[in-house]
Amino acid sequence: MSNIVQDFGSLISKLNELTFSILLAGYKTFPPSWSKRGKKNLYHSLWFITKGTGDIVINGKKCKLSPGKLVVFTPGMTCDKKTNSSESLEFYFIRFTHAGAFEKKEQWHFINPEEISFPLQGVYTIKNSPGVAFLLEKIISLSKRRGAVIAFKKKILFQELLLMFIQDFHTQTISKDTKQVIEETIDYISHHYQRTITLTDLAKMAGLSNSHYSRLFKKYTGYSPIEYLTHLRIDLAKELLAHSDIRIKEVSQSVGYEDELYFSRIFKKFVGVSPTQFSNENKMANQ
């Protein structure tokens, strides 16, 4: 049975805190009736199946391999693999390493590879096989070349590949109608963030109860509706504070907060410093 990703917000957040390096990339074919048992994985790697069928047992859990299946291996994972007796199994593969490197509240954090786990593992189903294969072909092509620019391009393409996986998982769990409803309310938030916007307003616009709308919105974006609105307002406030000379009160009002003190508390909670400190530091940096 394939894994089903539900908590997209958590998955995206974890991936966003990682930096990657590709060690190997290529295309492999295993012949009919090929098998390997009790293999303990030493590296992070992924397979994307393009032709043939087979079976894989990961830590005791059996899954079918067929075109469109993504397999993510992590160190220490014990696997039994075998191909069908009548056909070869063909797949793209990438071996990679990762470490934690992310900024939070104006502070950088670094985590060694052995201290941070990769948030995907096991077997997944991919619907957008052509898109995934296209990116993998580009990565493999670059892997035959060397140089700093090539390494940088490979890193970008690998992140695009991971994003494509997430979008594919997401599409599989969100109906077209739900996507349209949520997108319409996101569009409304983007154009009317200066106004007072409540959960009830957004749910009514979507034609749903508050609780149902909140669940769908968080599933789609990774944030509750009000968290999404707050992040948008704070991001816009940061732009104003860094690149203009308007007063804190004017910034507060321009992003939808009438109460300057409340705005300052929210800003410090999300950014880690007060609006005044953020403004002073960023203006000095831009001089």
Solvent accessible surface area in square Angstrom, and as a share of the most:
residue,aa,sasa,rsa
1,M,170,0.76
2,S,24,0.15
3,N,46,0.23
4,I,125,0.64
5,V,22,0.12
6,Q,100,0.44
7,D,93,0.48
8,F,3,0.01
9,G,14,0.14
10,S,41,0.26
11,L,11,0.06
12,I,73,0.37
13,S,61,0.40
14,K,106,0.45
15,L,16,0.08
16,N,121,0.62
17,E,57,0.26
18,L,8,0.04
19,T,51,0.30
20,F,7,0.03
21,S,52,0.33
22,I,21,0.11
23,L,87,0.43
24,L,91,0.45
25,A,19,0.15
26,G,10,0.10
27,Y,95,0.36
28,K,93,0.39
29,T,73,0.43
30,F,30,0.13
31,P,72,0.45
32,P,59,0.37
33,S,78,0.50
34,W,54,0.19
35,S,59,0.38
36,K,97,0.41
37,R,170,0.62
38,G,51,0.49
39,K,86,0.37
40,K,120,0.51
41,N,17,0.09
42,L,127,0.63
43,Y,97,0.37
44,H,28,0.12
45,S,16,0.10
46,L,1,0.01
47,W,23,0.08
48,F,3,0.01
49,I,0,0.00
50,T,37,0.22
51,K,119,0.50
52,G,11,0.11
53,T,46,0.27
54,G,6,0.06
55,D,18,0.09
56,I,0,0.00
57,V,42,0.24
58,I,15,0.08
59,N,99,0.51
60,G,70,0.67
61,K,97,0.41
62,K,116,0.49
63,C,7,0.04
64,K,132,0.56
65,L,2,0.01
66,S,33,0.21
67,P,77,0.48
68,G,8,0.08
69,K,37,0.16
70,L,0,0.00
71,V,0,0.00
72,V,2,0.01
73,F,2,0.01
74,T,17,0.10
75,P,65,0.41
76,G,46,0.44
77,M,5,0.02
78,T,52,0.30
79,C,1,0.00
80,D,37,0.19
81,K,21,0.09
82,K,87,0.37
83,T,9,0.05
84,N,57,0.29
85,S,90,0.58
86,S,93,0.60
87,E,68,0.31
88,S,36,0.23
89,L,3,0.01
90,E,38,0.17
91,F,0,0.00
92,Y,15,0.06
93,F,38,0.16
94,I,0,0.00
95,R,76,0.28
96,F,2,0.01
97,T,50,0.29
98,H,5,0.02
99,A,27,0.21
100,G,3,0.03
101,A,27,0.21
102,F,34,0.14
103,E,85,0.38
104,K,120,0.51
105,K,98,0.41
106,E,73,0.33
107,Q,116,0.51
108,W,154,0.54
109,H,75,0.33
110,F,151,0.63
111,I,52,0.26
112,N,80,0.41
113,P,62,0.39
114,E,143,0.64
115,E,117,0.53
116,I,32,0.16
117,S,94,0.61
118,F,9,0.04
119,P,37,0.23
120,L,4,0.02
121,Q,92,0.41
122,G,10,0.09
123,V,3,0.02
124,Y,11,0.04
125,T,38,0.22
126,I,5,0.03
127,K,140,0.59
128,N,64,0.33
129,S,36,0.23
130,P,105,0.66
131,G,16,0.15
132,V,0,0.00
133,A,24,0.19
134,F,126,0.52
135,L,10,0.05
136,L,1,0.00
137,E,89,0.40
138,K,84,0.35
139,I,0,0.00
140,I,20,0.10
141,S,61,0.39
142,L,18,0.09
143,S,23,0.15
144,K,161,0.68
145,R,137,0.50
146,R,194,0.71
147,G,47,0.45
148,A,89,0.69
149,V,102,0.59
150,I,13,0.06
151,A,53,0.41
152,F,129,0.54
153,K,96,0.41
154,K,28,0.12
155,K,73,0.31
156,I,74,0.37
157,L,17,0.08
158,F,0,0.00
159,Q,81,0.36
160,E,76,0.34
161,L,0,0.00
162,L,8,0.04
163,L,92,0.46
164,M,43,0.19
165,F,1,0.00
166,I,10,0.05
167,Q,100,0.44
168,D,9,0.05
169,F,9,0.04
170,H,26,0.12
171,T,100,0.58
172,Q,74,0.33
173,T,38,0.22
174,I,17,0.09
175,S,65,0.42
176,K,180,0.76
177,D,108,0.56
178,T,25,0.14
179,K,106,0.45
180,Q,108,0.48
181,V,40,0.23
182,I,0,0.00
183,E,74,0.33
184,E,94,0.42
185,T,1,0.00
186,I,24,0.12
187,D,80,0.41
188,Y,58,0.22
189,I,0,0.00
190,S,47,0.30
191,H,120,0.54
192,H,46,0.20
193,Y,41,0.16
194,Q,90,0.40
195,R,139,0.51
196,T,119,0.69
197,I,14,0.07
198,T,58,0.34
199,L,52,0.26
200,T,67,0.39
201,D,64,0.33
202,L,0,0.00
203,A,1,0.01
204,K,154,0.65
205,M,88,0.39
206,A,16,0.12
207,G,64,0.61
208,L,53,0.26
209,S,66,0.43
210,N,59,0.30
211,S,65,0.42
212,H,73,0.33
213,Y,0,0.00
214,S,26,0.17
215,R,148,0.54
216,L,33,0.16
217,F,0,0.00
218,K,106,0.45
219,K,61,0.26
220,Y,35,0.13
221,T,28,0.16
222,G,18,0.17
223,Y,86,0.33
224,S,31,0.20
225,P,3,0.02
226,I,75,0.38
227,E,74,0.33
228,Y,54,0.20
229,L,4,0.02
230,T,16,0.09
231,H,65,0.29
232,L,43,0.22
233,R,19,0.07
234,I,5,0.03
235,D,75,0.39
236,L,45,0.22
237,A,0,0.00
238,K,61,0.26
239,E,106,0.48
240,L,55,0.28
241,L,3,0.01
242,A,12,0.09
243,H,138,0.62
244,S,33,0.21
245,D,130,0.67
246,I,66,0.33
247,R,161,0.59
248,I,33,0.17
249,K,94,0.40
250,E,72,0.32
251,V,0,0.00
252,S,0,0.00
253,Q,72,0.32
254,S,46,0.30
255,V,1,0.01
256,G,17,0.16
257,Y,19,0.07
258,E,137,0.61
259,D,80,0.41
260,E,62,0.28
261,L,129,0.64
262,Y,94,0.36
263,F,0,0.00
264,S,29,0.19
265,R,151,0.55
266,I,26,0.13
267,F,0,0.00
268,K,114,0.48
269,K,135,0.57
270,F,61,0.26
271,V,7,0.04
272,G,30,0.29
273,V,17,0.10
274,S,37,0.24
275,P,3,0.02
276,T,74,0.43
277,Q,82,0.36
278,F,11,0.05
279,S,10,0.06
280,N,81,0.41
281,E,72,0.32
282,N,39,0.20
283,K,55,0.23
284,M,124,0.55
285,A,82,0.64
286,N,88,0.45
287,Q,182,0.81
